[in-house]
C-alpha cells in the first residue's frame, strides 16, 4: 500500500531494455476508459511481487513500465506542507482475515478523517476506500493472501512502514495510534431520545435519515468502548468529553448527570464533574478481557430556548478523546437537529383503562389524539406505539386528515395472544415531527376459559370381582366455546398409579360444544379391597378440569345397609282412643348385596318424653298385612333375600310399604302430649332368618 507524494510520469528515453535513469513512468498508467489512473499525490495498493501489477509499454526498441493502482485516492496533498499541522494526516487501516478454508481477506482504508487536534472531520470530507457505503467507489476490497508467498504452514507475516524519497529529500514520521494486536478497542457513540423512544441516527454520516429531536426532549448520549482482544490491557484511560451544545445536563435528585457502566458494576457521574467550559474529565478503568466493556451515559435535555422565539438548530458532533498506555482514540457525538415545539400532542382515553376479558375474544382500546392548542395535523398519518408488558411492539400507522384537529383510534389485541393473566398495555402516539403524547396504561386481565368435566356417576362403588364399573362424563368449556375432541384427553389414575388416557368421543353427531369420555374397570382386575380412582381432563393448552375421586370397594361378598339417622312419625293430637300414627317423610332403608342371602331385623327402645323423661304409653310396631308385631319385645324380621347372586343388587326395604303397613307408632288413649325420641337397632345378617 503506497502513500506516494510524487508523480512518476517520465517515459524512458531509449537504449536499454529496462529503460534509462529517466525511466520513471510508474504513475503514468491509464484506466480502461483512457483516463489517468492517478493524479497528484495519491494512495493506492497492489502486490509488488506479481507481474500483473505492472503494465509494459513499448516505445520502438525498448520498454517502460507503469504500475496498476488499485482503489486509488488521488490528490491527497501528501507533500509541500509548511507546518507540522498541515503535514499531519490521519489514516485508518482495517484488515479482516479470510474465513476458514479461504485465502481472501478484506481491506479498508480511510485517509484524512481527523483534524490535527483529534476532532473527526465531517464524513463527507473523508478520503476512504472499502467502507461499503457505495458499492462502486467504496467497495469492500478483497485481498488474496495467497499472493504473499507464505511457506506451507506459515500463518504470520512481517509488516511495517518503509520509505524512499528518490533524489528529493523529505521528512517523514509515523505514529502508531492504535495497534489491534496490542489492544483492539472498538469505540462508538450514539444518541437515544427517551421522549421519542428511538435511536437518533448520526446526521453527519446519514444526512438523509431522520435525526430530528424536539426542544425539551430527554436525551441520552452513549460513549461505548469494547475490548475485543489484545496482548495486554489498556491501562487506565484518561477521557475528555466535550458535551454537545444546546443540551442541559441538569442533575437528578441524587446529583448525578450520568454513569459509567463496566462489566462488573457502575460508577455515577456527578453534576460537579461538568466543567464550566463544557467538558467532563473522567478516568476509565483499565480494559482487558476481564473488563471488556466500558459505557459512559450522559443524560440531558434538548434546549434551544423559548419555543416562541427559538429556531431549528443543528447541533454538531462534540469531540471525545481517549488516552492510555496502550490505546488512544477519538470519537464525535452524533450530529442532530433540535426543533422548536409550538404545540403539545395529547391522547385521551375513550375506554375503561381496567378490563377483564376471556380467552378466545379480543380487547379493543379506543381514544382520541389532538393538539392542546388546536393545531391541525398537517400530515396524513400519525404513528401509534404500544408497549405490552414492557416490550415495545411494532408500530402501526393511523391515517388522519391533514386539516383535522383531532383523530380517533382503535387498537385491538387478541386475548389468546396476550395469554391468561394481567397485562399492562401502554399506548402512545407521535406525529411527523416526533411530538409524542403521554402513555395511556391499560390493565387487561385475561381470564382463561375453564375446562369442565361433569358426571352423574356415584362417588363410591361396592362390587364383586365379576362386576364392572363404568365412569361416564361430559367435557365442555364454561364459556360455551367449541370443543375440539382432538385437543383433549381424560386421565384415569387408579391407586396413584400411572395415568391411563382416553380420547373423548362425541355423544351427539354434529355436536361441537361437548364430548363424552368413559372408562370401565372390572373388580377382578382391581383386586379385592378398597381402591381410589381419580379422574380429570386436560386440553392441549394445559387447562385442567376439576378432579373426581371415586372409591371402589371390591369384595367377594357384598352386604351393606343404607339407613337414616332421623326417621320421624307424623304429629298428631291427643285422643281418647288408641291409634296408629303414620310415618313422616321418606324412610330410606336399602340393602346392597351380592353373593349372599340376607335377613334384616329391627328392634326399638321405648320412646321417651324429652321433657318428663317418661316413656310413651305405646310402642313402635311392624305391620305386615293383618299381622302386627311390637318392635320392643323381640327383633322383628322386616326383610330378607334367600337368592344368592353374583350380581350386585340393591333392595329397597320400604318400597312396598303403605301408609298402614311397615313400621308405625301405636299409642294408647290419652297419651301425654310431648316430643318423644327413641332408637331402632337394625341387624343385617348374611343368612336367611328361619325363625
C-alpha positions as CSV (number, residue, x, y, z in Angstrom):
1,X,0.0,0.0,0.0
2,X,1.6,3.2,-1.1
3,X,1.4,6.8,0.1
4,X,3.0,8.5,-2.9
5,X,3.8,12.2,-2.7
6,X,5.4,12.4,-6.1
7,X,4.0,11.6,-9.6
8,X,6.4,9.4,-11.7
9,X,5.3,10.0,-15.3
10,X,8.6,10.3,-17.2
11,X,8.9,7.9,-20.1
12,X,12.2,6.1,-20.8
13,X,14.3,7.8,-23.4
14,X,15.7,4.7,-25.1
15,X,18.6,2.4,-25.4
16,X,18.2,-0.2,-22.6
17,X,15.6,-2.9,-22.3
18,X,14.6,-1.6,-18.8
19,X,14.9,2.0,-19.9
20,X,17.4,4.6,-18.7
21,X,17.8,6.6,-15.5
22,X,14.9,8.7,-16.7
23,X,12.6,5.7,-16.8
24,X,10.0,6.8,-14.1
25,X,6.6,6.1,-15.5
26,X,5.1,4.0,-12.7
27,X,2.3,6.6,-12.1
28,X,1.6,7.2,-15.7
29,X,-0.8,4.4,-16.4
30,X,-4.3,4.8,-17.7
31,X,-7.5,3.0,-16.8
32,X,-10.0,1.2,-19.1
33,X,-11.6,4.5,-20.1
34,X,-8.3,6.0,-21.2
35,X,-8.1,8.4,-18.2
36,X,-5.0,8.5,-15.9
37,X,-5.3,6.1,-13.0
38,X,-3.9,8.6,-10.5
39,X,-3.5,12.3,-10.3
40,X,-1.1,14.1,-8.0
41,X,0.0,12.6,-4.6
42,X,-2.1,9.5,-4.1
43,X,-2.8,6.4,-2.0
44,X,-3.3,3.0,-3.7
45,X,-2.4,-0.7,-3.3
46,X,-1.2,-3.8,-5.2
47,X,1.0,-6.9,-5.0
48,X,4.7,-5.8,-5.6
49,X,5.9,-9.3,-6.5
50,X,3.2,-10.1,-9.1
51,X,4.0,-9.3,-12.8
52,X,0.3,-8.5,-13.2
53,X,0.9,-5.4,-11.0
54,X,2.8,-3.8,-13.9
55,X,1.9,-2.9,-17.5
56,X,4.7,-2.9,-20.1
57,X,4.7,-0.1,-22.7
58,X,6.6,-0.5,-25.9
59,X,8.5,2.5,-27.4
60,X,10.2,1.5,-30.7
61,X,13.0,-0.7,-29.5
62,X,12.6,-0.5,-25.7
63,X,10.0,-0.9,-22.9
64,X,8.9,1.2,-20.0
65,X,6.5,0.2,-17.2
66,X,3.6,1.6,-15.3
67,X,2.0,0.3,-12.1
68,X,-1.6,-0.7,-11.8
69,X,-3.1,1.3,-9.0
70,X,-5.9,-0.4,-7.2
71,X,-8.6,1.7,-5.5
72,X,-6.6,4.9,-5.6
73,X,-7.3,8.1,-3.6
74,X,-5.9,10.9,-5.8
75,X,-4.8,14.5,-5.0
76,X,-4.1,13.8,-1.3
77,X,-1.6,16.6,-0.8
78,X,1.0,14.4,0.8
79,X,3.8,16.9,0.3
80,X,4.6,20.6,0.3
81,X,3.2,21.5,3.7
82,X,5.0,24.3,5.5
83,X,3.9,23.3,9.0
84,X,3.6,20.2,11.1
85,X,-0.2,20.8,11.4
86,X,-0.7,21.0,7.7
87,X,1.6,18.0,7.0
88,X,-0.2,15.8,9.5
89,X,-2.6,13.1,8.2
90,X,-4.7,10.6,10.0
91,X,-5.0,7.1,8.4
92,X,-7.2,4.2,9.5
93,X,-6.4,0.7,8.0
94,X,-8.7,-2.2,8.7
95,X,-8.0,-5.8,7.8
96,X,-10.3,-8.8,8.2
97,X,-8.7,-12.2,8.0
98,X,-10.1,-14.8,5.5
99,X,-12.8,-17.3,6.5
100,X,-11.6,-20.8,7.3
101,X,-10.6,-22.5,4.0
102,X,-10.3,-19.3,2.1
103,X,-7.3,-17.0,1.2
104,X,-9.4,-13.9,0.6
105,X,-9.2,-11.3,3.3
106,X,-10.7,-7.9,3.3
107,X,-9.0,-4.4,3.4
108,X,-10.4,-1.0,4.2
109,X,-8.5,2.3,4.4
110,X,-9.6,5.8,5.3
111,X,-7.4,8.8,4.7
112,X,-7.7,12.2,6.4
113,X,-10.7,11.6,8.5
114,X,-9.4,13.6,11.5
115,X,-8.1,17.0,12.2
116,X,-4.7,17.7,13.8
117,X,-6.5,18.3,17.2
118,X,-8.1,14.8,17.1
119,X,-11.6,16.0,16.1
120,X,-13.3,14.0,13.5
121,X,-13.9,15.7,10.1
122,X,-17.4,15.6,8.6
123,X,-18.0,12.2,7.0
124,X,-18.4,13.8,3.6
125,X,-14.8,15.0,3.6
126,X,-13.2,11.7,4.3
127,X,-11.0,10.1,1.6
128,X,-11.9,6.4,2.1
129,X,-11.9,3.1,0.4
130,X,-13.7,-0.1,1.4
131,X,-16.3,1.0,3.9
132,X,-19.1,-0.5,1.7
133,X,-21.2,2.6,1.8
134,X,-21.1,2.8,-2.0
135,X,-20.6,-0.4,-3.9
136,X,-18.8,1.3,-6.8
137,X,-16.3,3.8,-5.3
138,X,-16.2,2.5,-1.7
139,X,-16.5,-1.2,-2.2
140,X,-15.0,-3.7,0.3
141,X,-11.5,-4.6,-1.0
142,X,-10.6,-8.2,-1.4
143,X,-7.0,-9.1,-0.7
144,X,-5.7,-12.6,-1.6
145,X,-3.1,-13.5,1.0
146,X,-2.1,-16.4,-1.3
147,X,0.0,-13.8,-3.1
148,X,2.1,-13.1,-0.1
149,X,4.4,-16.0,-0.7
150,X,3.8,-17.7,2.7
151,X,5.6,-21.0,3.1
152,X,3.4,-24.1,3.9
153,X,2.2,-23.9,7.5
154,X,3.2,-20.2,7.9
155,X,0.5,-18.1,9.4
156,X,2.2,-14.7,10.1
157,X,3.8,-12.0,8.0
158,X,6.1,-9.1,9.0
159,X,4.5,-5.7,8.3
160,X,5.6,-2.2,8.8
161,X,6.4,1.2,7.2
162,X,9.3,1.8,4.7
163,X,10.1,5.0,2.7
164,X,12.1,6.2,-0.2
165,X,12.5,9.8,-1.4
166,X,14.5,9.3,-4.6
167,X,16.5,12.4,-5.2
168,X,14.2,14.7,-3.3
169,X,14.8,15.0,0.4
170,X,11.7,14.9,2.6
171,X,11.0,14.5,6.2
172,X,8.5,11.7,7.1
173,X,7.3,10.5,10.5
174,X,4.8,7.8,11.5
175,X,3.0,7.5,14.8
176,X,1.1,4.3,15.6
177,X,-2.0,5.5,17.4
178,X,-3.6,2.0,17.9
179,X,-2.5,-1.5,17.0
180,X,-5.1,-4.2,17.4
181,X,-2.6,-6.9,18.3
182,X,-1.7,-4.9,21.4
183,X,-5.2,-3.8,22.4
184,X,-8.0,-4.0,20.0
185,X,-10.7,-1.5,21.1
186,X,-13.9,-0.6,19.3
187,X,-15.2,2.9,20.2
188,X,-18.6,4.2,19.2
189,X,-21.1,6.9,20.2
190,X,-24.9,7.0,19.9
191,X,-27.8,9.2,20.8
192,X,-31.1,7.9,22.3
193,X,-34.2,10.2,22.6
194,X,-36.0,8.9,25.7
195,X,-39.0,11.2,25.0
196,X,-39.5,9.8,21.5
197,X,-38.4,6.3,22.4
198,X,-36.0,5.9,19.5
199,X,-32.3,6.0,18.5
200,X,-31.3,9.1,16.7
201,X,-29.0,8.4,13.6
202,X,-25.9,10.5,13.2
203,X,-26.9,13.3,10.8
204,X,-23.3,13.7,9.7
205,X,-22.9,10.1,8.4
206,X,-26.6,9.6,7.5
207,X,-27.8,13.1,6.5
208,X,-30.9,11.7,4.7
209,X,-32.1,9.8,7.8
210,X,-34.4,11.4,10.4
211,X,-32.1,13.0,13.0
212,X,-34.6,15.4,14.4
213,X,-35.4,15.9,18.1
214,X,-37.7,18.3,19.8
215,X,-36.9,21.1,22.2
216,X,-37.3,19.7,25.7
217,X,-36.8,16.1,24.7
218,X,-34.9,13.9,27.2
219,X,-31.7,12.7,25.6
220,X,-29.1,10.1,26.5
221,X,-25.6,10.2,24.9
222,X,-23.7,6.9,25.0
223,X,-20.0,6.5,24.6
224,X,-19.1,2.8,24.3
225,X,-15.7,1.1,24.4
226,X,-15.3,-2.7,23.8
227,X,-12.1,-4.6,24.4
228,X,-12.1,-7.2,21.6
229,X,-8.7,-8.8,22.1
230,X,-5.1,-8.0,22.7
231,X,-1.8,-8.9,24.2
232,X,-2.1,-6.6,27.1
233,X,-4.6,-4.4,29.0
234,X,-5.0,-0.8,28.0
235,X,-4.1,0.8,31.4
236,X,-6.3,3.5,32.9
237,X,-8.0,5.5,30.1
238,X,-7.9,9.3,30.5
239,X,-11.1,10.6,28.9
240,X,-12.1,14.1,28.0
241,X,-15.7,14.6,26.8
242,X,-16.8,17.8,25.2
243,X,-20.5,17.8,25.8
244,X,-22.8,18.7,22.9
245,X,-24.1,22.3,22.6
246,X,-27.8,23.2,23.3
247,X,-28.2,20.4,25.8
248,X,-28.8,21.0,29.5
249,X,-27.1,18.4,31.7
250,X,-29.1,19.0,34.9
251,X,-28.5,16.8,37.9
252,X,-31.2,14.3,39.0
253,X,-32.4,14.2,42.6
254,X,-29.2,12.4,43.6
255,X,-26.9,15.0,42.0
256,X,-26.0,12.8,39.0
257,X,-25.9,13.5,35.3
258,X,-24.9,10.1,34.1
259,X,-23.0,6.9,34.9
260,X,-20.1,4.8,33.8
261,X,-21.0,1.1,33.3
262,X,-18.4,-1.6,33.4
263,X,-18.5,-5.3,33.0
264,X,-18.7,-5.7,36.8
265,X,-20.5,-2.6,38.1
266,X,-21.4,1.1,37.7
267,X,-19.9,4.5,38.7
268,X,-22.0,7.6,38.9
269,X,-21.1,10.8,37.1
270,X,-21.8,13.9,39.3
271,X,-23.0,17.2,38.1
272,X,-19.9,18.7,39.7
273,X,-17.8,16.7,37.1
274,X,-19.1,19.0,34.4
275,X,-16.6,21.8,33.9
276,X,-17.5,25.4,33.1
277,X,-16.0,25.1,29.6
278,X,-18.5,22.2,28.8
279,X,-16.0,19.4,29.3
280,X,-16.0,16.3,31.5
281,X,-12.7,14.8,32.6
282,X,-13.0,11.1,33.5
283,X,-10.6,8.2,34.2
284,X,-11.9,4.9,33.0
285,X,-10.7,1.7,34.5
286,X,-8.1,-0.3,32.5
287,X,-9.7,-2.5,30.0
288,X,-8.9,-6.2,29.3
289,X,-10.6,-9.5,28.6
290,X,-11.7,-9.5,32.2
291,X,-13.1,-5.9,32.0
292,X,-14.2,-5.8,28.3
293,X,-16.9,-3.2,28.4
294,X,-16.9,0.5,29.4
295,X,-20.0,2.6,28.6
296,X,-20.4,6.2,29.5
297,X,-24.0,7.5,29.6
298,X,-24.8,11.2,29.9
299,X,-28.4,12.4,30.5
300,X,-29.5,15.8,29.2
301,X,-32.4,17.8,27.8
302,X,-32.5,19.5,24.4
303,X,-32.6,23.2,24.9
304,X,-32.8,25.9,22.2
305,X,-34.6,28.4,24.5
306,X,-38.2,29.6,24.5
307,X,-40.3,27.8,21.8
308,X,-42.0,31.0,20.8
309,X,-38.7,32.6,19.6
310,X,-36.4,29.6,19.1
311,X,-35.4,28.4,15.6
312,X,-34.4,25.0,14.5
313,X,-30.8,24.4,15.5
314,X,-28.3,21.8,14.2
315,X,-26.1,20.5,17.0
316,X,-22.7,19.5,15.6
317,X,-20.8,16.5,16.9
318,X,-18.7,17.1,20.0
319,X,-15.2,15.6,20.4
320,X,-14.2,13.0,23.0
321,X,-10.7,11.7,23.3
322,X,-9.3,8.6,25.0
323,X,-5.7,8.2,26.0
324,X,-3.9,5.3,27.8
325,X,-0.6,3.4,27.8
326,X,-1.7,1.0,25.0
327,X,-4.7,2.7,23.5
328,X,-5.7,6.2,22.2
329,X,-8.8,7.1,20.2
330,X,-11.1,9.9,19.2
331,X,-14.9,9.9,18.6
332,X,-17.6,12.5,18.0
333,X,-21.1,12.6,19.4
334,X,-23.8,12.3,16.7
335,X,-24.9,15.3,14.8
336,X,-28.6,16.1,15.3
337,X,-31.2,18.8,14.9
338,X,-33.4,20.4,17.6
339,X,-36.8,21.8,16.5
340,X,-38.9,24.2,18.5
341,X,-42.2,22.9,19.8
342,X,-45.2,25.1,19.1
343,X,-48.0,22.7,20.4
344,X,-48.4,19.6,22.5
345,X,-49.7,16.4,21.2
346,X,-52.1,14.8,23.7
347,X,-54.0,11.5,23.9
348,X,-57.4,10.9,25.6
349,X,-58.8,7.5,26.5
350,X,-62.4,6.6,25.4
351,X,-62.5,3.2,27.1
352,X,-62.1,1.7,30.5
353,X,-58.4,1.5,31.4
354,X,-59.0,-1.6,33.5
355,X,-60.9,-4.6,32.0
356,X,-61.3,-8.3,32.2
357,X,-61.8,-10.4,29.1
358,X,-61.9,-14.1,28.3
359,X,-59.6,-16.1,26.1
360,X,-61.0,-16.5,22.6
361,X,-62.1,-12.9,22.5
362,X,-60.3,-9.6,21.6
363,X,-59.8,-6.4,23.6
364,X,-60.1,-3.0,22.0
365,X,-58.6,0.2,23.2
366,X,-60.1,3.4,21.8
367,X,-59.2,7.0,22.3
368,X,-58.7,10.4,20.7
369,X,-55.5,12.3,19.7
370,X,-55.3,16.0,19.3
371,X,-53.1,19.1,19.9
372,X,-53.5,21.0,23.1
373,X,-53.7,24.4,21.3
374,X,-55.9,23.2,18.5
375,X,-53.3,22.9,15.7
376,X,-54.1,20.8,12.7
377,X,-52.1,17.6,12.0
378,X,-50.6,19.0,8.8
379,X,-49.8,15.4,7.7
380,X,-51.8,12.4,6.6
381,X,-50.7,10.0,9.2
382,X,-49.7,9.5,12.9
383,X,-47.7,6.7,14.4
384,X,-49.2,4.6,17.1
385,X,-46.9,2.9,19.6
386,X,-47.7,0.1,22.0
387,X,-45.7,-1.5,24.8
388,X,-47.0,-4.8,26.1
389,X,-45.7,-5.9,29.5
390,X,-42.6,-3.7,29.0
391,X,-41.8,-4.9,25.5
392,X,-42.0,-2.5,22.6
393,X,-44.3,-3.8,19.8
394,X,-44.2,-3.0,16.1
395,X,-45.6,0.5,15.3
396,X,-48.8,1.0,13.3
397,X,-49.9,3.9,11.1
398,X,-53.1,5.9,11.8
399,X,-54.4,7.7,8.8
400,X,-55.6,11.3,9.5
401,X,-56.9,14.3,7.7
402,X,-54.1,16.9,7.5
403,X,-56.6,19.7,8.1
404,X,-58.2,17.9,11.1
405,X,-57.5,18.9,14.7
406,X,-58.3,15.5,16.3
407,X,-58.5,11.9,15.3
408,X,-59.9,8.7,16.9
409,X,-58.0,5.5,17.1
410,X,-58.9,1.9,18.0
411,X,-56.3,-0.7,18.7
412,X,-57.2,-4.4,19.1
413,X,-55.3,-7.3,20.7
414,X,-56.3,-11.0,20.8
415,X,-56.7,-12.2,24.3
416,X,-55.2,-15.5,23.2
417,X,-52.1,-13.6,22.1
418,X,-51.8,-11.9,25.4
419,X,-52.3,-15.2,27.3
420,X,-54.0,-15.7,30.7
421,X,-53.1,-13.2,33.4
422,X,-52.9,-9.5,34.0
423,X,-51.2,-7.4,31.3
424,X,-50.1,-3.8,31.0
425,X,-50.6,-2.3,27.5
426,X,-49.2,1.2,27.1
427,X,-50.4,3.2,24.2
428,X,-49.0,6.5,22.9
429,X,-48.8,8.4,19.6
430,X,-46.3,10.6,17.7
431,X,-46.5,12.9,14.7
432,X,-44.1,13.5,11.8
433,X,-42.0,15.9,13.9
434,X,-41.9,13.2,16.7
435,X,-44.0,15.2,19.1
436,X,-45.1,12.4,21.4
437,X,-48.2,12.0,23.7
438,X,-48.1,10.7,27.2
439,X,-48.6,7.0,27.7
440,X,-52.0,5.6,28.4
441,X,-51.7,2.4,30.5
442,X,-54.4,-0.2,30.1
443,X,-54.7,-3.0,32.7
444,X,-56.1,-6.0,30.8
445,X,-56.8,-9.2,32.7
446,X,-57.3,-12.3,30.5
447,X,-59.3,-15.0,32.2
448,X,-58.8,-18.4,30.7
449,X,-61.9,-20.4,30.0
450,X,-62.4,-23.3,32.2
451,X,-62.5,-26.9,31.1
452,X,-65.4,-28.6,32.8
453,X,-65.9,-32.3,33.5
454,X,-69.3,-33.3,34.7
455,X,-70.7,-36.7,35.6
456,X,-73.7,-38.4,37.1
457,X,-71.6,-41.4,38.2
458,X,-71.7,-42.2,42.0
459,X,-68.8,-41.3,44.3
460,X,-68.4,-44.9,45.5
461,X,-69.0,-48.4,44.3
462,X,-69.0,-51.7,46.1
463,X,-68.6,-54.6,43.6
464,X,-67.6,-58.2,43.4
465,X,-64.7,-59.4,41.3
466,X,-67.1,-60.3,38.5
467,X,-68.6,-56.8,38.3
468,X,-67.6,-53.9,36.1
469,X,-67.9,-50.2,36.8
470,X,-68.1,-47.6,34.0
471,X,-67.4,-43.9,34.6
472,X,-69.1,-41.6,32.1
473,X,-68.6,-37.8,32.0
474,X,-69.1,-34.8,29.8
475,X,-66.4,-32.3,28.7
476,X,-67.2,-28.7,27.8
477,X,-65.9,-25.1,28.3
478,X,-67.6,-22.8,30.7
479,X,-67.9,-20.1,28.0
480,X,-69.7,-22.4,25.6
481,X,-66.9,-22.2,23.0
482,X,-66.4,-25.1,20.6
483,X,-64.7,-28.1,22.0
484,X,-62.2,-30.0,19.8
485,X,-62.1,-33.7,20.7
486,X,-58.6,-34.0,19.3
487,X,-57.3,-31.4,21.7
488,X,-58.3,-33.1,24.9
489,X,-57.9,-36.3,26.9
490,X,-59.2,-37.7,30.1
491,X,-56.8,-39.1,32.7
492,X,-57.8,-42.1,34.9
493,X,-55.5,-42.7,37.8
494,X,-56.2,-45.8,40.0
495,X,-54.5,-46.0,43.4
496,X,-51.9,-43.3,42.5
497,X,-50.7,-45.4,39.6
498,X,-49.7,-44.5,36.1
499,X,-52.4,-42.4,34.4
500,X,-54.4,-44.0,31.6
501,X,-55.7,-41.7,29.0
502,X,-58.8,-41.8,26.9
503,X,-59.7,-39.6,23.9
504,X,-63.2,-38.2,24.3
505,X,-65.9,-39.1,21.8
506,X,-68.9,-37.1,20.7
507,X,-72.2,-38.2,22.2
508,X,-74.3,-36.4,19.6
509,X,-73.4,-36.3,15.9
510,X,-72.6,-32.7,14.9
511,X,-72.2,-31.5,18.5
512,X,-69.1,-29.4,18.7
513,X,-69.6,-28.0,22.2
514,X,-69.2,-31.1,24.4
515,X,-67.9,-34.6,24.3
516,X,-68.2,-37.7,26.4
517,X,-65.5,-40.0,27.8
518,X,-65.9,-43.3,29.6
519,X,-63.7,-46.0,31.1
520,X,-64.5,-49.4,32.5
521,X,-62.9,-51.3,35.4
522,X,-63.5,-54.9,36.4
523,X,-63.4,-56.0,40.0
524,X,-61.1,-59.0,39.2
525,X,-58.6,-56.7,37.6
526,X,-58.6,-54.3,40.5
527,X,-58.4,-57.0,43.2
528,X,-60.3,-57.4,46.5
529,X,-60.1,-54.3,48.7
530,X,-60.7,-50.6,48.5
531,X,-59.4,-48.5,45.6
532,X,-59.3,-44.8,44.8
533,X,-59.9,-43.7,41.3
534,X,-59.0,-40.1,40.3
535,X,-60.4,-38.7,37.1
536,X,-59.7,-35.4,35.4
537,X,-59.5,-33.9,31.9
538,X,-56.9,-31.7,30.2
539,X,-56.7,-30.0,26.8
540,X,-53.8,-29.2,24.6
541,X,-53.4,-25.7,26.1
542,X,-52.8,-27.2,29.5
543,X,-56.2,-26.4,31.0
544,X,-57.2,-29.0,33.6
545,X,-60.7,-29.7,34.8
546,X,-61.6,-30.4,38.4
547,X,-60.9,-33.9,39.6
548,X,-63.3,-36.6,40.5
549,X,-62.4,-39.0,43.3
550,X,-64.3,-42.3,43.4
551,X,-64.0,-45.1,45.9
552,X,-64.3,-48.6,44.6
553,X,-64.6,-51.5,47.1
554,X,-64.1,-54.9,45.6
555,X,-65.3,-57.8,47.8
556,X,-66.1,-61.4,47.3
557,X,-69.4,-60.9,49.3
558,X,-71.3,-57.7,49.3
559,X,-73.7,-56.8,52.1
560,X,-74.5,-53.3,53.3
561,X,-77.3,-51.3,54.8
562,X,-78.2,-47.7,54.0
563,X,-80.4,-46.2,56.7
564,X,-81.3,-42.8,58.0
565,X,-80.4,-41.2,61.4
566,X,-83.6,-39.1,61.7
567,X,-86.7,-41.0,61.0
568,X,-89.9,-39.5,62.3
569,X,-93.7,-40.0,62.7
570,X,-96.4,-37.6,62.0
571,X,-97.5,-35.1,64.6
572,X,-101.0,-35.9,65.9
573,X,-103.5,-34.6,68.5
574,X,-104.1,-36.2,71.9
575,X,-107.1,-38.7,71.6
576,X,-109.3,-40.6,73.9
577,X,-108.9,-43.6,71.7
578,X,-105.9,-45.7,70.8
579,X,-104.4,-45.1,67.3
580,X,-101.7,-45.9,64.8
581,X,-99.5,-42.9,63.9
582,X,-98.2,-42.9,60.3
583,X,-94.6,-42.3,59.3
584,X,-93.5,-38.8,58.3
585,X,-91.2,-38.2,55.3
586,X,-89.0,-40.7,53.4
587,X,-87.8,-43.7,55.4
588,X,-84.8,-44.7,53.2
589,X,-83.8,-48.2,54.0
590,X,-81.8,-50.1,51.4
591,X,-79.8,-53.3,51.4
592,X,-76.9,-53.8,48.8
593,X,-76.0,-57.4,48.4
594,X,-74.0,-59.8,46.2
595,X,-73.1,-63.5,46.6
596,X,-75.0,-63.9,49.8
597,X,-78.5,-64.4,51.2
598,X,-79.5,-61.9,53.9
599,X,-82.1,-61.0,56.5
600,X,-82.8,-57.7,58.2
601,X,-84.4,-57.4,61.7
602,X,-85.4,-54.3,63.7
603,X,-85.8,-53.8,67.4
604,X,-86.6,-50.5,69.2
605,X,-86.1,-48.9,72.5
606,X,-89.0,-47.2,74.3
607,X,-89.8,-43.7,73.1
608,X,-89.1,-41.2,75.9
609,X,-90.7,-37.8,76.6
610,X,-88.0,-35.2,76.1
611,X,-89.5,-33.1,78.9
612,X,-90.6,-35.6,81.5
613,X,-88.2,-38.4,80.6
614,X,-91.2,-40.8,81.0
615,X,-91.9,-43.5,78.4
616,X,-94.7,-43.1,75.9
617,X,-97.8,-45.2,76.5
618,X,-97.4,-47.1,73.3
619,X,-94.7,-48.8,71.1
620,X,-93.3,-48.9,67.6
621,X,-94.8,-51.8,65.6
622,X,-94.2,-53.5,62.4
623,X,-97.4,-54.2,60.4
624,X,-97.5,-56.7,57.5
625,X,-100.9,-57.4,56.1
626,X,-103.2,-58.1,59.1
627,X,-100.3,-59.0,61.3
628,X,-98.7,-56.5,63.8
629,X,-95.5,-57.1,65.8
630,X,-94.1,-54.9,68.6
631,X,-90.5,-53.8,68.0
632,X,-89.8,-53.6,71.7
633,X,-90.4,-57.2,72.6
634,X,-88.0,-59.1,70.2
635,X,-86.2,-58.4,66.9
636,X,-88.7,-58.4,64.1
637,X,-87.9,-59.6,60.6
638,X,-88.7,-56.9,58.2
639,X,-86.8,-58.0,55.0
640,X,-84.8,-60.9,53.6
641,X,-83.5,-62.4,50.3
642,X,-82.7,-66.1,50.0
643,X,-81.3,-65.7,46.5
644,X,-77.5,-65.8,46.1
645,X,-76.5,-63.9,43.0
646,X,-73.1,-62.9,41.6
647,X,-74.6,-59.6,40.6
648,X,-74.8,-56.7,43.0
649,X,-78.3,-55.7,43.7
650,X,-80.0,-53.0,45.8
651,X,-83.2,-53.9,47.7
652,X,-85.4,-51.0,48.8
653,X,-87.0,-52.3,52.1
654,X,-89.6,-49.6,52.2
655,X,-90.6,-49.7,48.6
656,X,-93.8,-51.7,49.2
657,X,-94.8,-50.1,52.5
658,X,-98.1,-48.3,52.5
659,X,-99.5,-45.7,54.9
660,X,-100.9,-48.5,57.0
661,X,-98.0,-51.1,56.7
662,X,-94.4,-51.1,57.6
663,X,-93.1,-49.5,60.8
664,X,-95.8,-47.4,62.6
665,X,-96.3,-46.0,66.1
666,X,-99.1,-47.5,68.2
667,X,-100.2,-45.3,71.2
668,X,-102.8,-45.8,74.0
669,X,-105.8,-43.5,74.7
670,X,-104.9,-40.1,76.3
671,X,-101.2,-40.4,75.7
672,X,-99.4,-37.5,77.3
673,X,-98.6,-34.7,74.8
674,X,-94.9,-34.1,74.1
675,X,-91.9,-34.9,71.9
676,X,-90.7,-38.4,72.1
677,X,-87.4,-39.9,70.9
678,X,-86.0,-43.4,70.7
679,X,-83.8,-45.7,68.7
680,X,-84.2,-48.5,66.2
681,X,-81.5,-51.1,66.1
682,X,-81.1,-52.7,62.6
683,X,-79.4,-56.1,62.3
684,X,-78.4,-57.2,58.8
685,X,-77.3,-60.8,58.7
686,X,-75.6,-62.7,55.8
687,X,-78.1,-65.6,56.1
688,X,-81.8,-66.0,56.0
689,X,-83.6,-65.8,59.4
690,X,-85.6,-69.1,59.7
691,X,-87.4,-68.0,62.9
